[in-house]
Each structure stands twice: as structure tokens, then as C-alpha cells.
Amino acid sequence: MSTPSSRELSVAIAGLGAIGLAVARRLDAGQEGLRLVAVSARNREGAAARMADFAAPVPVLALTDLEADVVVECAPAAVFREIAAPAIAAGRIFLPVSVGALLQHDDLIAEARRTGARIIVPTGALIGLDAVRAAAEGGIDRVTMVTRKPPSGLAGAPYLEEHGISLEGLKGPERVFSGSAREGARGFPANVNVAAALSLAGIGPDETRLEIWADPEVERNTHTIEVEAQAARFSMTIENVPSAENPRTGRITPLSVIAALRRLVDPLVVGT
């Protein structure tokens, strides 16, 4: 009987924006044990055009028609369930980039347990998830995260619009949100997937505390995490270069997805 480490895994990507296209290009260039077989996008003609220079362009399918060993979600959070539900119902490996949306559809975790699907959350634009996961085995007392982004990286967030918060002409740092990771994921669906991933690795989305700052003085998306656990106390800071196509996300995010995919097939895996 073959295993994931001894056979090629087919990969389908839902969403061909800044993250999805970067992942697709890496797979098209060749990754041992992984084969891109399909993509999906709202603009199917546009997606096909973006693959014009691929060595092996693949079909552009509807969100619900992706059939592969692994389905990678790189789409807007609004269509998360359309992608996740069929993949999980079919018992596939599901890699979500919109991790915040998973907090709003956490019934899918129970469904994955029923069908045998696996939901694997890439580290994304974060640092130290291995340490958080290890500390959680011994008990964590407190996790806080402070995110600082240029105002352009927060533009259009539902929380800002609902509370009438304008970032136009901002002269200095301004805290625009303080609350739980779950609340932050709901109010900033395109901005704080990192907080959602952190909460799932540690003490949960309702206990993980989050602050979001709009800061015209920073050029990089910056996340600082502090963890107080029974086994260790640690803090971490990462400064991510924003994507040229989408300032709401970091350039490291698609690289994290590739690393997560390679972890499925590599004979040597490093890290918890």
C-alpha cells in the first residue's frame, strides 16, 4: 500500500491571486512528489491567461469541482466554505490560507474527523508556531499578539467600516482593534490569518488576545507574540515584506504554503 511519502500527491489551488499564483508557479517549476492538476478562480479566463507562460498549464475549474489529493485554499474568505466543504467531505488534505475563516466555520473540523480529511494550517506570515504547539502540551497561561501594518494594508477591513474608523491621512500609530483572535478574524478577514493560526496552535481563538495597529511609520507587516506557559516564557517578532500585488499579505505566505506541501512528501521533516 502506498503512503504520502512514497507516491506523488496531486494538488489543486483555489484562488489564483498573489498567493495562489506564486504557489502555482513553484509547483509548475517542479517540486518532487507534488503535481499541480487544477486551479480555480472567479475570473476563469483571467486565470487561464495568468498561466500562459507555465510549462504545463492546468484546467481552470469551478470552486466546487477541485479534485486532488490536496486542495489549497488561497481565495477570499467569503468563498471559504465553498472550497473547504467539498474537499473535507471527500476526505482530502485541505490547506487553508484564510485561517480566520476556519474560525467562523469550525464545524468543518468535526466533519474532517468524520470523513478522515486532514486540515493542515500553514504557518504563513508567522514565527514560532512549533514552540507554541509544544508549550500547549504542557499548558499555556497567556498568549498575546500585536500586529502593526501600514494603513494601506488595513484598508477596507469590515471592522473599520462598521466603526467608522478612517485611516486616511494618519500621522502616527493608532490602535484600531483590541480583543480576541476570533473577533479580530471576523473584523479583519484579509489581515489577521496569522492570529487565527496562532490561536489554533495555542489556547484557542477566544483566549488569545490581539491588538491591531495602523502605523504609517512601518513599511513591513509586523507581528509580535508573547507567550506565558508552564514550560517556557518567550516572545517573537517577525517583519514581513508585503506582497507587491496585495499589501494585506506578506511575501513569505506562499513560501510557507510550499513548505507545508513539501512537508507532506519529504522523507525528512524538521520541526514539531
MOKA-V307561 format. One record per backbone hydrogen bond with DSSP energy under -1.0 kcal/mol. NH is the residue of the N-H (numbers start at 1). CO is the residue of the C=O. E is the energy in kcal/mol with one decimal. If there is no record, write none. Layout:
NH CO E
NH CO E
This chain:
6 3 -1.9
9 33 -3.1
11 35 -2.8
12 70 -2.6
13 38 -2.0
14 72 -3.3
15 40 -2.7
21 17 -2.5
23 19 -2.3
24 20 -2.6
25 21 -2.6
26 22 -1.7
27 23 -2.2
28 24 -2.7
29 25 -2.0
34 31 -2.4
35 9 -2.2
37 11 -2.8
39 59 -2.2
40 13 -1.8
47 43 -2.4
48 44 -2.1
49 45 -2.0
50 46 -1.8
52 49 -1.5
54 51 -2.0
61 39 -3.0
65 62 -1.8
70 10 -2.1
71 93 -2.8
72 12 -3.0
73 95 -2.9
74 14 -3.3
79 76 -1.8
80 77 -1.6
83 79 -1.2
84 80 -3.0
85 81 -2.3
87 83 -1.3
88 84 -2.7
89 85 -2.6
90 86 -1.6
91 88 -1.4
92 87 -2.5
93 69 -2.4
94 118 -3.3
95 71 -2.7
97 73 -1.9
99 97 -2.3
108 105 -2.0
109 106 -1.2
111 107 -1.8
112 108 -2.1
113 109 -1.7
114 110 -1.6
115 111 -2.3
116 112 -2.0
118 92 -1.6
120 94 -2.4
132 128 -2.0
133 129 -2.8
134 130 -2.3
135 131 -2.5
136 132 -2.1
138 135 -1.2
141 228 -2.6
142 228 -1.9
144 226 -2.3
145 209 -1.9
146 224 -2.6
147 211 -2.9
148 222 -2.9
149 213 -2.3
153 150 -2.0
154 151 -1.6
157 154 -1.8
159 187 -2.6
161 157 -1.9
162 158 -2.9
163 159 -1.7
165 160 -2.8
170 167 -1.6
174 214 -2.5
176 212 -2.5
177 212 -1.4
179 210 -2.3
181 208 -1.8
182 205 -2.1
184 180 -2.4
185 181 -2.4
186 182 -1.6
187 183 -2.1
188 184 -2.2
191 188 -2.0
192 188 -1.7
196 192 -1.5
197 193 -2.4
198 194 -2.4
199 195 -2.3
200 196 -2.1
201 197 -1.8
202 198 -1.3
204 199 -2.4
208 204 -1.6
209 143 -2.4
210 179 -3.1
211 145 -2.4
212 177 -2.1
213 147 -3.2
214 174 -2.8
215 149 -3.0
218 215 -1.6
221 240 -1.8
222 148 -2.9
223 238 -2.4
224 146 -2.5
225 236 -3.2
226 144 -2.4
227 234 -3.0
228 142 -2.7
229 232 -2.2
230 139 -2.5
234 227 -2.0
236 225 -2.4
238 223 -2.2
240 221 -3.2
243 249 -2.9
249 246 -1.9
251 241 -3.0
253 250 -1.3
256 252 -2.1
257 253 -1.8
258 254 -2.2
259 255 -2.3
260 256 -2.3
261 257 -2.4
262 258 -2.7
263 259 -1.8
264 261 -1.1
265 262 -1.3
266 262 -2.6
